[in-house]
């Protein structure tokens, strides 16, 4: 049996009610030379029945006996993949029909050394305030950042000037993924960014400036989760962080501000202060972000949304 050009890896846990939507959008791609590998990460619902219900030889079902986390599920999918390229799709997300076509065309057009691509993404379920915050942040902090390439893209990613959502936007050569060692199963956040940094140490990623993936916002992880994972993520990439810091890119300061934002939006003002860089008060753009996050935090407190 001839190997497909693309293997689509979908990790799923208790997603029987929605994994079919993700599978459908993968099968609806204009690039038909693909397989869809769904890795059931120990579900107890009807995820298996939904996936095995597809009468399409391109759909494959794999399962973990117990829940091991999204990184482990993706690694299992990559190990089983037969395609020249691997594309990732989260089980609660969707693709537009021409996503893979546009990305593969971008990779082919750029030539040697370009090992993959990602695309822009639209997000459903975000409040008006959330959309406004994203638009302002893009304009103030990310408008001029490199969106593709190798080390320059790695710098943008580590400095949080690019948010690519690799879990549903990334397509990369399978051989490159195998060379990186896959996802860090000790990370429950930043695991996809961490993988991308290792991919970028091998080759370049192209950027397709179209929202070809649709994610569904269902809430964020607790701020404390980000603290633990942010530390591991930066430590794993310490050499590159040190290089960028030496070049004047304040990676660790940017990450501290990110943690402040997570705590402030939860209404945890004291914990936010513990991570606050007091020079923030001399930077007008950061002051504006502090004010906005604080408003969100006060709203969370009045609604009783904090734990």
Rosetta blueprint (number, residue, H / E / L):
1 X L
2 X L
3 X L
4 X L
5 X L
6 X E
7 X E
8 X E
9 X E
10 X E
11 X E
12 X E
13 X L
14 X L
15 X L
16 X L
17 X L
18 X L
19 X H
20 X H
21 X H
22 X H
23 X H
24 X H
25 X H
26 X H
27 X H
28 X L
29 X L
30 X L
31 X L
32 X L
33 X L
34 X E
35 X E
36 X E
37 X E
38 X E
39 X E
40 X E
41 X E
42 X L
43 X L
44 X L
45 X L
46 X L
47 X H
48 X H
49 X H
50 X H
51 X H
52 X H
53 X L
54 X L
55 X L
56 X L
57 X L
58 X L
59 X E
60 X E
61 X E
62 X E
63 X E
64 X E
65 X L
66 X L
67 X L
68 X L
69 X L
70 X H
71 X H
72 X H
73 X H
74 X H
75 X H
76 X H
77 X H
78 X H
79 X H
80 X H
81 X L
82 X L
83 X L
84 X L
85 X E
86 X E
87 X E
88 X E
89 X L
90 X L
91 X L
92 X L
93 X L
94 X E
95 X E
96 X L
97 X L
98 X L
99 X H
100 X H
101 X H
102 X H
103 X H
104 X H
105 X H
106 X H
107 X H
108 X H
109 X H
110 X H
111 X L
112 X L
113 X L
114 X E
115 X E
116 X E
117 X E
118 X E
119 X E
120 X E
121 X E
122 X E
123 X E
124 X E
125 X L
126 X L
127 X L
128 X H
129 X H
130 X H
131 X H
132 X H
133 X H
134 X H
135 X H
136 X H
137 X H
138 X H
139 X H
140 X H
141 X H
142 X H
143 X L
144 X L
145 X L
146 X L
147 X L
148 X L
149 X E
150 X L
151 X H
152 X H
153 X H
154 X H
155 X H
156 X H
157 X H
158 X H
159 X L
160 X L
161 X L
162 X L
163 X L
164 X L
165 X L
166 X H
167 X H
168 X H
169 X H
170 X L
171 X E
172 X E
173 X E
174 X H
175 X H
176 X H
177 X H
178 X H
179 X H
180 X H
181 X L
182 X L
183 X L
184 X L
185 X L
186 X L
187 X L
188 X L
189 X L
190 X L
191 X H
192 X H
193 X H
194 X H
195 X H
196 X H
197 X H
198 X H
199 X H
200 X H
201 X L
202 X L
203 X L
204 X E
205 X E
206 X E
207 X E
208 X E
209 X E
210 X E
211 X E
212 X E
213 X E
214 X E
215 X E
216 X E
217 X L
218 X L
219 X L
220 X L
221 X L
222 X L
223 X H
224 X H
225 X H
226 X H
227 X H
228 X H
229 X H
230 X H
231 X H
232 X H
233 X H
234 X H
235 X H
236 X H
237 X L
238 X H
239 X H
240 X H
241 X H
242 X H
243 X H
244 X H
245 X H
246 X H
247 X L
248 X L
249 X L
250 X L
251 X H
252 X H
253 X H
254 X H
255 X H
256 X H
257 X H
258 X H
259 X H
260 X H
261 X H
262 X H
263 X H
264 X H
265 X H
266 X L
267 X L
268 X L
269 X H
270 X H
271 X H
272 X H
273 X H
274 X H
275 X L
276 X L
277 X L
278 X H
279 X H
280 X H
281 X H
282 X H
283 X L
284 X H
285 X H
286 X H
287 X H
288 X H
289 X H
290 X H
291 X H
292 X H
293 X H
294 X H
295 X H
296 X H
297 X H
298 X H
299 X H
300 X H
301 X H
302 X H
303 X H
304 X L
305 X L
306 X L
307 X L
